[in-house]
Amino acid sequence: MARATTTSDVFNAIAEPQRRDILVLLRGGERSVTELTRELGLTQPGASKHLRVLREVGLVRDRKQGKQRVYGLDARGLRPVHEWAGGFEQFWNESFDRLDAYVQDLKQARSTRAHDNREE
């Protein structure tokens, strides 16, 4: 089943590693383009381009603060990604359950060996 256009846009937007880096920084609070370029080592035009893409798909909001614009995360735009990834949660849970069982088996085996060694 094909994803809706806006969903596809969000997926395409976050496919770019530098855009994901921007989102991670914005998770900690609003930042200006200058702060983003300094913290991520981006050029000003590059950062502005990435911010425009993120804003167009609804992941970033901006507001004027004095003479500059500050950008903030709008995590609601990540809902389609969250819903899509959530479809795989059962597989992760099953993997964690198997890992838990394996760790318990190892602990039991270690405990049994320690007990056997004490009896010798």
RABELHU-V67199 format. One record per backbone hydrogen bond with DSSP energy under -1.0 kcal/mol. NH is the residue of the N-H (numbers start at 0). CO is the residue of the C=O. E is the energy in kcal/mol with one decimal. If there is no record, write none. Layout:
nh=NH co=CO e=E
nh=NH co=CO e=E
This chain:
nh=7 co=3 e=-2.8
nh=8 co=4 e=-2.6
nh=9 co=5 e=-2.0
nh=10 co=6 e=-2.4
nh=11 co=7 e=-2.8
nh=12 co=8 e=-2.6
nh=13 co=9 e=-2.3
nh=19 co=15 e=-1.8
nh=20 co=16 e=-2.3
nh=21 co=17 e=-2.0
nh=22 co=18 e=-2.3
nh=23 co=19 e=-2.4
nh=24 co=20 e=-2.2
nh=25 co=21 e=-2.6
nh=26 co=22 e=-1.3
nh=27 co=24 e=-1.5
nh=28 co=25 e=-1.5
nh=30 co=70 e=-2.3
nh=35 co=31 e=-2.4
nh=36 co=32 e=-2.9
nh=37 co=33 e=-2.1
nh=38 co=34 e=-2.7
nh=39 co=35 e=-2.3
nh=40 co=36 e=-1.5
nh=46 co=42 e=-2.8
nh=47 co=43 e=-2.5
nh=48 co=44 e=-2.2
nh=49 co=45 e=-2.4
nh=50 co=46 e=-2.7
nh=51 co=47 e=-2.2
nh=52 co=48 e=-2.2
nh=53 co=49 e=-2.5
nh=54 co=50 e=-2.5
nh=55 co=51 e=-2.6
nh=56 co=52 e=-1.5
nh=57 co=54 e=-1.4
nh=58 co=53 e=-2.8
nh=59 co=53 e=-1.0
nh=60 co=71 e=-2.5
nh=62 co=69 e=-2.0
nh=64 co=67 e=-3.5
nh=67 co=64 e=-1.7
nh=69 co=62 e=-2.8
nh=70 co=30 e=-3.2
nh=71 co=60 e=-2.7
nh=73 co=58 e=-3.0
nh=76 co=73 e=-1.9
nh=77 co=74 e=-2.0
nh=78 co=75 e=-1.7
nh=81 co=77 e=-2.6
nh=82 co=78 e=-3.0
nh=83 co=79 e=-2.1
nh=84 co=80 e=-2.9
nh=85 co=81 e=-2.4
nh=86 co=83 e=-1.1
nh=87 co=84 e=-2.1
nh=88 co=85 e=-1.5
nh=91 co=87 e=-1.6
nh=92 co=88 e=-3.0
nh=93 co=89 e=-2.3
nh=94 co=90 e=-2.1
nh=95 co=91 e=-2.7
nh=96 co=92 e=-2.6
nh=97 co=93 e=-2.3
nh=98 co=94 e=-2.4
nh=99 co=95 e=-2.8
nh=100 co=96 e=-2.3
nh=101 co=97 e=-2.3
nh=102 co=98 e=-2.6
nh=103 co=99 e=-2.4
nh=104 co=100 e=-2.3
nh=105 co=101 e=-2.3
nh=106 co=102 e=-2.5
nh=107 co=103 e=-2.6
nh=108 co=104 e=-2.6
nh=109 co=105 e=-2.6
nh=110 co=106 e=-2.6
nh=111 co=107 e=-2.5
nh=112 co=108 e=-2.5
nh=113 co=109 e=-2.4
nh=114 co=110 e=-2.2
nh=115 co=111 e=-2.6
nh=116 co=112 e=-2.5
nh=117 co=113 e=-1.6
nh=118 co=114 e=-1.3
